């Protein structure tokens, strides 16, 4: 009896264990299914997210680059116009001085002879025909005097108008300089944000993005990622070459440095030109050329094309002519000298006066000056349609193609 009860108890206990095991086994998948899971992002997801972010940053940077390019072109065009107006004022002043001297001599002569000479001329007429001729002559003299007076007045008015136009151009120029500086600061801030985000990515994603940017550049295709990567790299290069705070420096030197570089074509095309290119430093900037940064350059002035190529990667600063920053004509003056002037207007006038003006790219030789966009921007010819030039604040000194060819000639 006792044995049977123990057996029954054992069987009942076994059933409970089995049942409990089944319940646990059935419950475990449910527990696993409702337990919170930790999502692990794949490398593909990281790359996709980074690309999306860089697309937005790239669009912003591209827009700012276009704005800087346009602002630089407008500023350089204004500089060219100022130089042109200053030359017109000089020419008008010369004409006015000459006409005033002529008029003064006529008035002085007329005052000395007085009215008696006219009366004597009339009374000395031997015939009516001679009298008529003498009266006609006196009328012509009077008309000539009146015309001379009118011409002096006209030139005086023209001179005042030109001076007024120059004042307005100079005011516009200062406004454009302030605007360019502000836009440059905005651009640099955006590049810094892009770089901070780029640096936060893991090395694998950075490597993939860099490869994508390189492929786009190789295929000459536009890419927001490529825009960001290139902007970061360019800004790092510019910063390492003294692209920072600016300081004023007087540069009125007129030393003439000649190019002694050889005639080998250089096809090292680093950054592509973002379109600036119209810089023309006005001759009003000769007394306020701006140098960037406090670091010294290892590239001496007067080295011609080789020096210009060594300066690739240096910053663009309006009004600067070295040693650490340049505008387009400032770069030319730093490597060649000031024999043809400081601004592009003077350079063009000098080349034309010497009979060396070239109107076709096919006529250009290695080391020639190349003028673009109506003459407001200048670079140095390298051959194969390439120039080295100070482009704009987002690009600095670069090697790039010729855009908007205007003319050129040897320095």
C-alpha positions as CSV (number, residue, x, y, z in Angstrom):
1,X,0.0,0.0,0.0
2,X,2.8,2.3,1.0
3,X,4.8,1.2,-2.1
4,X,1.9,2.0,-4.4
5,X,1.5,5.5,-2.9
6,X,5.2,6.3,-3.3
7,X,5.0,5.1,-6.9
8,X,2.0,7.3,-7.5
9,X,3.8,10.3,-5.9
10,X,6.8,9.7,-8.0
11,X,4.8,9.6,-11.2
12,X,2.9,12.8,-10.2
13,X,6.2,14.6,-9.4
14,X,7.6,13.6,-12.8
15,X,4.6,14.9,-14.6
16,X,5.0,18.2,-12.8
17,X,8.7,18.5,-13.8
18,X,7.9,17.6,-17.4
19,X,5.0,20.1,-17.5
20,X,7.1,22.8,-16.0
21,X,9.8,22.0,-18.6
22,X,7.4,22.2,-21.5
23,X,6.0,25.5,-20.1
24,X,9.5,26.9,-19.9
25,X,10.4,25.7,-23.3
26,X,7.3,27.2,-24.9
27,X,7.7,30.5,-23.0
28,X,11.3,31.1,-23.9
29,X,10.7,32.0,-27.6
30,X,8.0,34.4,-26.5
31,X,10.4,35.9,-24.0
32,X,13.0,36.3,-26.7
33,X,10.5,37.8,-29.1
34,X,9.4,40.5,-26.7
35,X,12.7,41.3,-25.2
36,X,14.2,44.7,-26.4
37,X,16.8,44.3,-29.2
38,X,19.8,46.6,-29.8
39,X,19.9,47.7,-33.5
40,X,23.4,47.5,-34.9
41,X,24.0,50.0,-37.8
42,X,25.7,48.4,-40.8
43,X,28.6,50.2,-42.6
44,X,26.3,50.7,-45.5
45,X,23.9,52.6,-43.3
46,X,26.7,54.7,-41.9
47,X,27.9,55.6,-45.4
48,X,24.3,56.4,-46.5
49,X,23.7,58.7,-43.6
50,X,27.0,60.4,-44.1
51,X,26.4,60.9,-47.8
52,X,23.0,62.4,-47.1
53,X,24.5,64.8,-44.6
54,X,27.3,65.7,-46.9
55,X,24.9,66.3,-49.8
56,X,23.3,69.0,-47.7
57,X,26.6,70.5,-46.7
58,X,27.9,70.3,-50.2
59,X,24.9,72.1,-51.6
60,X,25.5,74.9,-49.1
61,X,29.2,75.1,-49.9
62,X,28.6,75.1,-53.6
63,X,26.2,77.9,-53.3
64,X,28.6,79.9,-51.2
65,X,31.4,79.2,-53.7
66,X,29.3,80.6,-56.5
67,X,28.6,83.7,-54.5
68,X,32.2,84.2,-53.7
69,X,33.1,83.8,-57.3
70,X,30.5,86.3,-58.4
71,X,31.5,88.8,-55.6
72,X,35.2,88.5,-56.6
73,X,34.4,89.1,-60.3
74,X,32.3,92.1,-59.5
75,X,34.9,93.6,-57.2
76,X,37.7,93.0,-59.7
77,X,35.5,94.6,-62.5
78,X,35.0,97.6,-60.3
79,X,38.7,97.8,-59.8
80,X,39.2,97.7,-63.5
81,X,36.6,100.4,-64.0
82,X,38.2,102.6,-61.4
83,X,41.6,102.3,-63.2
84,X,39.9,103.2,-66.5
85,X,38.2,106.2,-65.0
86,X,41.4,107.4,-63.4
87,X,43.1,107.3,-66.8
88,X,40.2,109.2,-68.3
89,X,40.5,111.9,-65.6
90,X,44.2,112.1,-66.3
91,X,43.6,112.5,-70.1
92,X,40.8,115.0,-69.6
93,X,43.0,117.0,-67.2
94,X,45.8,117.1,-69.7
95,X,43.4,118.3,-72.5
96,X,41.9,120.9,-70.2
97,X,45.3,122.3,-69.2
98,X,46.3,122.6,-72.9
99,X,43.1,124.3,-73.9
100,X,43.3,126.7,-71.0
101,X,46.9,127.7,-72.0
102,X,45.7,128.2,-75.6
103,X,42.8,130.3,-74.5
104,X,44.9,132.3,-72.1
105,X,47.4,133.1,-74.9
106,X,44.5,134.2,-77.2
107,X,43.0,136.4,-74.5
108,X,46.4,137.9,-73.7
109,X,47.1,138.6,-77.4
110,X,43.6,140.1,-77.8
111,X,44.0,142.3,-74.7
112,X,47.4,143.7,-75.9
113,X,46.1,144.5,-79.4
114,X,42.8,145.9,-78.2
115,X,40.0,147.2,-80.3
116,X,42.3,149.6,-82.2
117,X,43.7,146.7,-84.2
118,X,40.3,145.7,-85.4
119,X,39.5,149.3,-86.3
120,X,42.8,149.7,-88.1
121,X,42.1,146.6,-90.1
122,X,38.7,147.9,-91.2
123,X,40.0,151.4,-92.1
124,X,42.9,150.1,-94.0
125,X,40.7,148.3,-96.4
126,X,41.4,149.5,-99.9
127,X,38.2,148.2,-101.4
128,X,34.8,147.0,-100.5
129,X,35.9,143.4,-101.2
130,X,38.8,143.8,-98.9
131,X,36.6,145.4,-96.3
132,X,34.2,142.5,-96.5
133,X,37.0,140.0,-96.2
134,X,38.5,141.7,-93.1
135,X,35.1,141.9,-91.4
136,X,34.6,138.1,-92.1
137,X,38.1,137.4,-90.7
138,X,37.2,139.3,-87.5
139,X,34.0,137.4,-87.1
140,X,35.9,134.1,-87.5
141,X,38.4,135.2,-84.8
142,X,35.5,136.0,-82.5
143,X,33.9,132.6,-83.2
144,X,37.2,130.8,-82.6
145,X,37.5,132.6,-79.2
146,X,34.0,131.6,-78.3
147,X,34.6,128.0,-79.3
148,X,37.8,127.9,-77.3
149,X,35.9,129.1,-74.2
150,X,33.1,126.7,-74.8
151,X,35.6,123.8,-75.1
152,X,37.3,124.7,-71.9
153,X,33.9,124.8,-70.1
154,X,32.9,121.4,-71.6
155,X,36.2,119.8,-70.6
156,X,35.8,121.2,-67.1
157,X,32.3,119.8,-66.8
158,X,33.5,116.4,-68.2
159,X,36.3,116.3,-65.6
160,X,33.9,117.0,-62.7
161,X,31.6,114.3,-64.0
162,X,34.4,111.8,-64.2
163,X,35.6,112.7,-60.7
164,X,32.1,112.2,-59.4
165,X,31.9,108.8,-61.1
166,X,35.2,107.8,-59.6
167,X,34.0,108.7,-56.1
168,X,30.9,106.5,-56.6
169,X,33.0,103.6,-58.0
170,X,35.3,103.8,-55.0
171,X,32.4,103.8,-52.6
172,X,31.0,100.8,-54.4
173,X,34.4,99.1,-54.3
174,X,34.6,99.5,-50.5
175,X,31.1,98.1,-50.1
176,X,32.1,95.1,-52.3
177,X,35.3,94.6,-50.3
178,X,33.3,94.5,-47.0
179,X,30.7,92.1,-48.6
180,X,33.5,89.8,-49.9
181,X,35.1,89.7,-46.5
182,X,31.8,88.8,-44.9
183,X,31.0,86.1,-47.4
184,X,34.5,84.7,-47.1
185,X,34.0,84.4,-43.3
186,X,30.6,82.7,-43.8
187,X,32.2,80.3,-46.2
188,X,35.1,79.4,-43.9
189,X,32.6,78.8,-41.1
190,X,30.6,76.4,-43.2
191,X,33.8,74.6,-44.2
192,X,34.7,74.3,-40.5
193,X,31.3,72.8,-39.8
194,X,31.7,70.3,-42.7
195,X,35.2,69.4,-41.5
196,X,34.0,68.8,-37.9
197,X,31.3,66.5,-39.2
198,X,33.7,64.7,-41.6
199,X,36.2,64.2,-38.8
200,X,33.5,62.6,-36.6
201,X,33.0,59.8,-39.1
202,X,34.9,56.6,-38.7
203,X,37.9,55.9,-40.9
204,X,36.2,53.4,-43.1
205,X,33.4,55.8,-44.0
206,X,35.9,58.6,-44.6
207,X,38.0,56.4,-46.9
208,X,34.9,55.5,-48.9
209,X,33.8,59.1,-49.2
210,X,37.3,60.2,-50.2
211,X,37.3,57.5,-52.9
212,X,33.9,58.6,-54.1
213,X,35.1,62.2,-54.3
214,X,38.3,61.2,-56.2
215,X,36.2,59.2,-58.7
216,X,33.9,62.1,-59.3
217,X,36.9,64.4,-59.8
218,X,38.5,62.0,-62.2
219,X,35.4,61.8,-64.2
220,X,34.9,65.6,-64.0
221,X,31.5,65.1,-62.5
222,X,29.9,67.3,-60.0
223,X,29.3,65.7,-56.6
224,X,28.2,67.3,-53.3
225,X,30.5,64.8,-51.5
226,X,33.4,65.8,-53.7
227,X,32.6,69.5,-53.1
228,X,32.8,69.0,-49.4
229,X,36.0,66.9,-49.5
230,X,37.7,69.3,-51.9
231,X,36.6,72.3,-49.9
232,X,38.1,70.8,-46.7
233,X,41.3,69.9,-48.4
234,X,41.6,73.3,-50.1
235,X,40.9,75.2,-46.9
236,X,43.5,73.1,-45.0
237,X,46.1,74.0,-47.6
238,X,45.2,77.7,-47.6
239,X,45.3,77.8,-43.8
240,X,48.7,76.1,-43.8
241,X,50.0,78.8,-46.1
242,X,49.0,81.7,-43.9
243,X,45.3,82.0,-44.8
244,X,44.0,83.7,-41.7
245,X,44.0,87.2,-40.3
246,X,45.1,89.9,-42.6
247,X,47.4,92.9,-42.0
248,X,47.9,96.0,-44.1
249,X,51.1,96.5,-45.9
250,X,52.2,99.4,-48.1
251,X,53.5,98.2,-51.4
252,X,54.4,100.9,-53.9
253,X,57.5,99.4,-55.2
254,X,58.2,99.6,-58.9
255,X,61.1,97.2,-59.2
256,X,61.2,95.2,-62.4
257,X,61.7,91.5,-62.1
258,X,62.0,89.3,-65.1
259,X,61.0,85.8,-65.7
260,X,63.8,83.3,-66.2
261,X,61.8,80.1,-66.2
262,X,62.3,77.6,-69.0
263,X,59.9,76.7,-71.7
264,X,58.6,73.5,-70.5
265,X,54.9,73.1,-70.2
266,X,53.5,72.3,-66.7
267,X,50.3,70.4,-66.6
268,X,49.9,70.0,-62.9
269,X,46.2,70.7,-62.5
270,X,45.3,70.7,-58.9
271,X,42.0,72.4,-58.1
272,X,39.5,73.4,-60.7
273,X,38.7,77.0,-61.0
274,X,35.4,77.9,-59.4
275,X,34.9,80.7,-61.8
276,X,36.1,83.8,-60.1
277,X,38.5,85.0,-62.1
278,X,38.1,88.5,-62.6
279,X,40.3,90.1,-60.4
280,X,41.8,93.3,-61.1
281,X,43.4,95.3,-58.4
282,X,42.9,98.9,-58.9
283,X,45.8,101.2,-58.7
284,X,44.2,102.9,-55.8
285,X,45.2,99.8,-53.9
286,X,48.9,100.4,-54.3
287,X,49.1,102.1,-51.0
288,X,47.0,99.5,-49.1
289,X,48.1,96.1,-50.3
290,X,47.1,93.4,-47.8
291,X,49.2,90.5,-46.7
292,X,47.7,87.5,-44.9
293,X,48.9,85.9,-41.8
294,X,52.1,86.4,-40.0
295,X,53.9,83.4,-41.3
296,X,56.7,84.0,-43.8
297,X,56.7,82.3,-47.2
298,X,59.6,80.3,-48.6
299,X,58.9,81.6,-52.1
300,X,61.0,84.7,-52.9
301,X,59.6,87.4,-55.2
302,X,60.7,87.7,-58.8
303,X,60.9,84.0,-59.6
304,X,58.5,84.1,-62.6
305,X,56.4,81.0,-63.4
306,X,58.2,78.7,-61.1
307,X,57.5,81.0,-58.2
308,X,53.9,81.3,-59.2
309,X,53.5,77.5,-59.2
310,X,55.3,77.2,-55.9
311,X,52.6,79.6,-54.5
312,X,49.7,77.3,-55.5
313,X,47.6,76.8,-52.4
314,X,48.2,80.3,-50.9
315,X,45.1,82.4,-50.0
316,X,43.4,85.0,-52.2
317,X,43.0,88.3,-50.4
318,X,41.8,91.4,-52.3
319,X,44.5,94.0,-52.6
320,X,47.3,91.6,-51.5
321,X,50.5,91.3,-53.4
322,X,52.4,88.8,-51.3
323,X,54.3,87.4,-49.7
324,X,51.6,85.2,-48.1
325,X,48.4,86.2,-49.9
326,X,47.5,87.6,-53.3
327,X,44.8,88.9,-55.6
328,X,45.2,88.1,-59.3
329,X,47.4,91.1,-60.3
330,X,49.2,91.0,-57.0
331,X,50.4,87.4,-57.8
332,X,51.7,88.7,-61.2
333,X,53.5,91.6,-59.5
334,X,55.0,89.3,-56.9
335,X,56.6,86.9,-59.4
336,X,57.3,89.4,-62.2
337,X,57.6,92.9,-60.7
338,X,55.8,96.2,-61.3
339,X,57.2,97.2,-64.7
340,X,53.7,97.0,-66.3
341,X,51.8,98.4,-63.4
342,X,49.9,97.0,-60.4
343,X,46.4,96.6,-61.9
344,X,45.2,94.7,-65.0
345,X,44.2,97.9,-66.7
346,X,47.7,99.3,-66.6
347,X,49.2,95.9,-67.6
348,X,46.9,95.7,-70.7
349,X,47.7,99.3,-71.6
350,X,51.4,98.7,-71.3
351,X,51.3,95.5,-73.4
352,X,49.3,97.2,-76.1
353,X,51.6,100.2,-76.1
354,X,54.6,97.9,-76.7
355,X,52.9,96.2,-79.6
356,X,52.8,92.8,-77.9
357,X,49.0,92.3,-77.5
358,X,47.7,88.9,-78.5
359,X,44.1,88.2,-79.3
360,X,44.1,84.4,-79.6
361,X,45.0,81.7,-77.1
362,X,47.0,80.0,-80.0
363,X,49.4,83.0,-79.9
364,X,50.2,82.6,-76.3
365,X,53.6,81.4,-75.1
366,X,54.6,79.9,-71.8
367,X,54.8,82.6,-69.1
368,X,52.6,85.1,-71.0
369,X,50.0,87.1,-69.1
370,X,46.4,86.0,-69.8
371,X,43.5,88.4,-69.3
372,X,40.0,87.2,-68.8
373,X,36.5,88.7,-68.5
374,X,37.1,91.9,-70.4
375,X,40.5,92.4,-68.8
376,X,39.6,92.5,-65.1
377,X,41.3,89.2,-64.2
378,X,44.9,88.0,-65.0
379,X,46.8,84.7,-64.8
380,X,50.0,83.3,-66.1
381,X,50.0,80.9,-69.1
382,X,51.4,77.4,-68.6
383,X,50.4,75.9,-72.0
384,X,47.7,73.5,-73.0
385,X,45.0,76.0,-72.1
386,X,46.1,76.2,-68.4
387,X,47.0,79.2,-66.2
388,X,48.2,79.7,-62.7
389,X,46.3,82.5,-61.0
390,X,44.8,83.8,-57.7
391,X,41.2,82.8,-58.3
392,X,39.0,83.8,-55.4
393,X,38.8,83.3,-51.6
394,X,37.4,79.8,-51.8
395,X,40.1,78.6,-54.1
396,X,43.2,80.7,-53.5
397,X,46.1,80.4,-55.9
398,X,45.3,77.5,-58.3
399,X,46.1,76.0,-61.7
400,X,43.0,75.9,-63.9
401,X,41.6,76.4,-67.3
402,X,41.1,79.7,-69.2
403,X,37.6,81.2,-69.0
404,X,36.4,84.2,-70.8
405,X,39.6,84.9,-72.7
406,X,40.2,88.6,-73.5
407,X,43.8,88.8,-74.6
408,X,47.3,88.5,-73.4
409,X,51.0,89.2,-74.0
410,X,54.4,88.7,-72.6
411,X,55.4,90.4,-69.4
